[in-house]
Amino acid sequence: MGNSLLFVLHLYTFLFQSHLKNPINAIFMHLTVVNILNLTFTMLPDIMAYFRFERFLDDVGCKAVVYLYRVTRGLSICTTSLLSVFQAITISSNCAHWVWLKSKSSVWIFSSFLFFYIINMVIYFPITESLRAKSNFTLVGSGFSNAYCQTPRIENNRSWYFISILLFRDLVFVILMITTSLYMVTLLYRHHKTARHLHSPRLASQSAPENKAIHTILLLVSCFVFFYCFNNIANFYSFHTAVKIPTLDVIICIVSSCYPTVCPFFLMKNNKILSKCKLSLSLIGSTGCHKAFNG
């Protein structure tokens, strides 16, 4: 619901509020769509298993659901990293190289999306070869398993090759997130130091919305890195443990769902349309209370 509401708000801004339209809206919209799809494909097998639907997914269904879950999770990593990089470029100084990046950054957004789709679809395509619907075989050794799907035993050299590719991709985008976040923290610190030195309340108030946006992105990145590390550790253990634990699969499902669930509520904090709605509702409520009190 949070992702759907945020998507509608940004879509409304994009279509009808041209004075509020910003290139970053496209990143927000893409991130919310990816979150919705990721939550759907993450929780679908466990929800169906909870209601005791037997053989809900066949071989083709397993390939499609797990592949789309993995691709959307990869897109979430890439889009969050892009959001952090875009925000860092936006608030950067007006030096010549930064001005050039600012002028090109909005043009690169959609080409970045295309690049993210290509690399994630290519990286995860090999998993469709070995995925099967659960039958009478028991998985022993390295492999993936959930309520309806699992892989036969995977050779160690092949699994380590696949994990190495994933780690390389994740490290690149997580390092980008952390680097840009540290850069924004440095800029914030310098700004507050300058404002305190100049003793200018006007200077401090002018950049307050900008500071709120930076704080939101920093909170979002911190939340992502925390759940990313937790989820990867649990997935790594589940993949390589000899005996699969059904409870661990449920824990992984919950942890995987945490970031896409809380993400829109962080991003809604600075939404101008939502802020206006809150202000209008608070005014209506205070007016109603005032009338009731006077009556």
C-alpha positions in Angstrom: 0.0 0.0 0.0 2.8 2.4 0.8 4.6 1.8 -2.5 1.3 2.1 -4.4 0.4 5.4 -2.7 3.9 6.8 -3.4 3.7 5.7 -7.0 0.4 7.5 -7.5 1.7 10.7 -5.8 4.7 10.8 -8.1 2.7 9.9 -11.1 0.2 12.8 -10.3 3.2 15.2 -9.9 4.7 14.0 -13.1 1.5 14.4 -15.1 -0.4 17.3 -13.5 2.1 19.3 -11.3 4.6 20.4 -13.9 6.0 23.1 -11.6 6.9 20.4 -9.0 8.2 17.9 -11.6 11.8 16.8 -11.1 14.0 14.1 -12.8 14.3 12.4 -9.4 10.5 11.6 -9.6 11.3 9.0 -12.3 13.7 7.3 -9.9 11.1 7.3 -7.1 8.5 5.8 -9.4 10.8 3.1 -10.7 11.8 2.2 -7.2 8.2 1.9 -6.0 7.3 -0.3 -9.0 10.3 -2.5 -8.4 9.4 -2.8 -4.6 5.8 -3.8 -5.4 7.0 -6.5 -7.8 9.7 -7.7 -5.4 7.3 -8.0 -2.5 4.8 -9.9 -4.8 7.3 -12.5 -6.0 9.0 -12.8 -2.5 5.9 -13.5 -0.5 3.8 -15.3 -3.1 5.2 -18.9 -2.5 5.1 -18.5 1.3 1.5 -17.1 1.3 0.3 -19.9 -0.9 2.1 -22.5 1.2 0.5 -21.0 4.4 -2.9 -21.6 2.9 -1.8 -25.1 2.0 -2.0 -24.9 -1.8 -0.2 -28.0 -2.9 1.8 -27.9 -6.1 1.0 -24.3 -6.7 4.0 -23.9 -8.9 5.2 -26.3 -11.6 8.7 -26.2 -13.2 7.9 -23.2 -15.4 6.2 -21.4 -12.6 9.2 -21.9 -10.3 11.6 -20.6 -13.0 9.4 -17.5 -13.6 8.7 -16.6 -9.9 12.2 -17.1 -8.6 13.8 -15.4 -11.6 11.5 -12.3 -11.3 12.1 -12.2 -7.6 15.9 -12.2 -8.1 15.8 -9.6 -10.9 13.5 -7.2 -9.0 15.8 -7.5 -6.0 18.8 -6.7 -8.1 16.9 -3.7 -9.6 16.1 -2.5 -6.1 19.8 -2.5 -5.3 20.7 -0.7 -8.5 17.9 1.9 -8.2 18.6 2.8 -4.6 22.3 3.3 -5.5 21.2 5.5 -8.5 19.0 7.5 -6.1 21.9 8.2 -3.8 24.2 9.1 -6.6 21.7 11.4 -8.2 21.0 13.2 -4.9 24.8 13.6 -4.3 25.2 15.2 -7.8 22.2 17.4 -7.2 23.6 19.0 -4.0 27.2 19.1 -5.2 29.1 22.4 -5.7 29.1 24.4 -8.9 32.5 23.5 -10.1 33.0 22.8 -13.8 33.0 19.0 -13.6 30.0 18.9 -11.3 28.0 21.3 -13.5 28.6 19.0 -16.4 27.4 16.0 -14.4 24.3 17.9 -13.3 23.4 18.7 -16.8 23.8 15.1 -17.9 22.5 13.3 -14.9 18.8 13.7 -15.8 19.5 12.4 -19.4 21.2 9.3 -18.0 18.4 8.2 -15.8 16.4 6.1 -18.3 19.6 4.7 -19.9 20.7 3.7 -16.4 17.3 1.9 -16.0 17.9 0.0 -19.2 21.4 -0.9 -18.2 20.1 -2.2 -14.8 17.5 -4.4 -16.5 20.0 -5.9 -18.9 22.7 -6.8 -16.3 20.3 -8.3 -13.8 18.4 -10.3 -16.4 21.7 -11.7 -17.8 23.2 -12.4 -14.3 20.1 -14.4 -13.1 19.3 -16.2 -16.3 21.4 -19.3 -15.4 19.3 -20.0 -12.3 16.4 -20.9 -14.6 18.3 -24.0 -15.9 18.5 -25.9 -12.6 15.2 -24.8 -10.9 12.6 -27.4 -10.5 9.3 -27.8 -8.7 9.6 -29.8 -5.5 9.1 -33.5 -6.0 10.2 -36.6 -4.2 13.9 -35.8 -4.2 15.6 -34.5 -1.1 18.0 -31.6 -1.4 21.4 -32.4 0.2 24.3 -29.9 0.0 24.5 -26.6 -1.7 21.3 -25.4 -3.4 18.2 -23.1 -3.3 15.0 -24.2 -1.7 11.6 -22.6 -0.9 8.1 -23.8 -0.3 7.5 -25.0 -3.9 10.9 -24.9 -5.7 14.4 -26.2 -5.3 17.5 -27.0 -7.2 19.3 -30.3 -7.4 22.7 -30.4 -5.9 24.9 -27.8 -7.5 28.6 -28.3 -8.1 30.8 -26.2 -5.8 32.8 -24.6 -8.6 29.6 -23.6 -10.4 27.9 -22.1 -7.2 31.0 -20.2 -6.3 31.3 -18.8 -9.8 27.7 -17.5 -9.6 28.1 -16.1 -6.1 31.3 -14.3 -7.1 29.4 -12.5 -9.9 26.6 -11.5 -7.5 29.1 -10.3 -4.9 30.9 -8.2 -7.5 27.7 -6.5 -8.6 26.5 -5.9 -5.1 29.8 -4.5 -3.9 29.9 -2.1 -6.8 26.5 -0.6 -6.1 26.8 -0.8 -2.3 30.1 1.0 -2.4 28.5 3.6 -4.6 25.8 4.1 -2.0 28.2 4.3 0.9 30.6 6.7 -0.9 27.8 9.1 -2.0 26.2 8.9 1.5 29.6 9.9 3.1 29.9 12.7 0.5 26.5 14.1 1.5 27.3 13.8 5.2 30.5 15.8 4.5 28.5 18.5 2.6 26.0 18.7 5.4 28.7 19.1 8.0 30.4 21.8 6.0 27.1 23.6 5.5 26.2 23.6 9.2 29.7 24.7 10.1 29.4 27.6 7.6 25.9 28.6 8.7 27.1 28.6 12.4 30.1 30.7 11.6 28.1 33.3 9.7 25.3 33.3 12.3 22.8 33.6 9.5 19.4 32.1 10.3 18.3 32.9 6.7 21.1 30.9 5.2 20.2 27.9 7.4 16.5 28.1 6.6 17.0 28.3 2.8 18.5 24.8 2.6 16.2 23.1 5.2 14.2 21.2 2.6 17.4 20.1 0.9 18.8 18.9 4.2 15.6 17.0 4.9 15.9 15.3 1.5 19.5 14.3 2.2 18.6 13.0 5.6 15.9 10.8 4.0 18.3 9.4 1.4 20.9 8.7 4.1 18.3 6.9 6.3 17.1 4.9 3.2 20.6 3.8 2.3 21.4 2.9 5.9 18.2 0.8 6.1 19.0 -0.9 2.8 22.6 -1.8 3.8 21.4 -3.2 7.1 18.7 -5.5 5.6 21.0 -6.3 2.7 23.8 -7.6 4.9 21.3 -9.5 7.2 19.6 -11.1 4.2 22.8 -12.1 2.4 24.1 -13.8 5.5 20.9 -15.8 6.0 20.8 -16.7 2.2 24.4 -17.8 2.2 23.8 -20.0 5.2 20.6 -21.5 3.8 22.2 -22.1 0.4 25.2 -24.0 1.8 23.7 -25.8 4.8 23.4 -29.5 4.3 19.9 -29.8 5.8 17.4 -27.2 4.7 15.4 -25.5 7.6 11.9 -24.4 6.6 11.8 -21.8 9.4 14.9 -20.2 8.0 13.2 -19.8 4.6 10.3 -17.9 6.4 12.8 -15.6 8.2 14.6 -14.9 4.9 11.2 -14.0 3.3 10.4 -11.6 6.1 13.9 -10.0 6.0 13.8 -9.7 2.2 10.4 -7.9 2.5 11.5 -5.4 5.1 13.3 -2.9 2.9 10.7 -2.7 0.1 8.0 -2.4 2.7 9.5 0.5 4.8 11.2 2.3 1.8 8.1 4.2 0.7 7.4 5.6 4.2 10.9 7.1 4.3 10.4 8.7 0.9 6.9 10.0 1.7 8.3 12.2 4.5 9.3 15.0 2.1 6.5 14.6 -0.5 5.0 18.1 -1.1 1.6 16.9 -2.1 1.3 14.6 1.0 2.5 17.5 3.2 -0.2 19.8 1.7 -2.8 17.1 2.4 -1.7 16.7 6.0 -1.8 20.5 6.5 -5.3 20.7 5.0 -6.5 17.8 7.2 -5.0 19.4 10.3 -6.6 22.7 9.5 -10.0 21.1 8.9 -9.6 19.1 12.1 -8.7 22.2 14.1 -11.5 24.3 12.6 -14.0 21.5 13.4 -12.8 21.3 17.0 -13.0 25.1 17.3 -16.6 25.1 16.1 -17.6 22.3 18.3 -16.0 24.0 21.3 -17.7 27.3 20.6 -21.0 25.6 19.9 
